[in-house]
Amino acid sequence: MKTSAPRLLAPTAAVAGAALLLTACSGSVPMEAAENADDPACTDVIAQLPSQVAGLDRRATSARSTGAWGDPAAVQLQCGVEPSGPTTDPCLTVNGVDWVADESAAPITRFEAYGRSPGLAIFVDSKQVNGTDAIIDLGPIAQLLPQQRQCTSPASQ
C-alpha cells in the first residue's frame, strides 16, 4: 500500500503541473513576430512599452517585439515591420510622429510610424478604442526609433 500512494501522486502532480502551465500561457495574445523583430532598436522599444494604452491594460504576447492592450486585445503593436515607402494613404502628424493610416481592413486600422526604421505598426480595433488615443499613447515609443523620412503633406492633430 505504501508504494501505491507515490505512484498515484506522480501522475496527479504531472497533470496538475501541465494544467498550471496551460493556464499560465492561455492569457497571452497570439501574435507573430515581424520580419525584423530581432533588430536591437525593437528591444529598446519593447522594454519601454506603457502599462496602459487608451485606458487598456497591457497583456503578454506570444511573439518577440510585440505588445498588446485590452481584453480582448484592441491594440496590438509590432516592431520590426518592413517600413513602407511613399503611399497615398492618409498621413497624420500627432505630437511629432508621422502615422500612415490604412483602413482597408476596417474596423481594424493599421497605423505605421512612417519613416521609422525598423518599422513600427499598430493595429487598432476601432469598435473598441479610438485610434487617435492609441497613437498618442504610443507616440513616445515610436520616437525611440530613428526617423529617416517624413510625410510630405501630413495632416497635423
GIBEL-V168899 format. One record per backbone hydrogen bond with DSSP energy under -0.5 kcal/mol. CO is the residue of the C=O (numbers start at 0). NH is the residue of the N-H. If there is no record, write none. Layout:
<<CO,NH> <CO,NH>>
//
This chain:
<<0,3> <0,4> <1,5> <2,6> <3,7> <4,8> <5,9> <6,10> <7,11> <8,12> <9,13> <10,14> <11,15> <12,16> <13,17> <14,18> <15,19> <16,20> <17,21> <18,22> <19,23> <20,24> <21,25> <24,27> <27,29> <28,61> <33,36> <35,38> <38,41> <38,42> <39,43> <40,44> <41,45> <42,46> <43,47> <44,47> <45,48> <50,57> <52,55> <55,52> <56,69> <58,67> <59,28> <62,65> <64,78> <66,76> <67,58> <68,73> <68,74> <73,124> <74,68> <75,122> <76,66> <77,120> <78,33> <79,35> <80,118> <89,100> <90,154> <91,93> <91,98> <92,94> <92,156> <93,96> <96,93> <97,113> <98,91> <98,100> <99,101> <99,111> <100,102> <101,109> <102,105> <104,107> <106,108> <106,125> <107,104> <108,110> <108,123> <109,101> <109,111> <110,121> <111,99> <111,113> <112,115> <114,147> <114,148> <116,145> <118,79> <118,80> <119,112> <120,77> <121,110> <121,123> <122,75> <123,108> <123,125> <124,127> <124,128> <129,133> <130,134> <131,135> <132,136> <133,137> <134,138> <137,141> <138,142> <140,143> <141,144> <145,116> <145,147> <153,155> <154,92>>
//
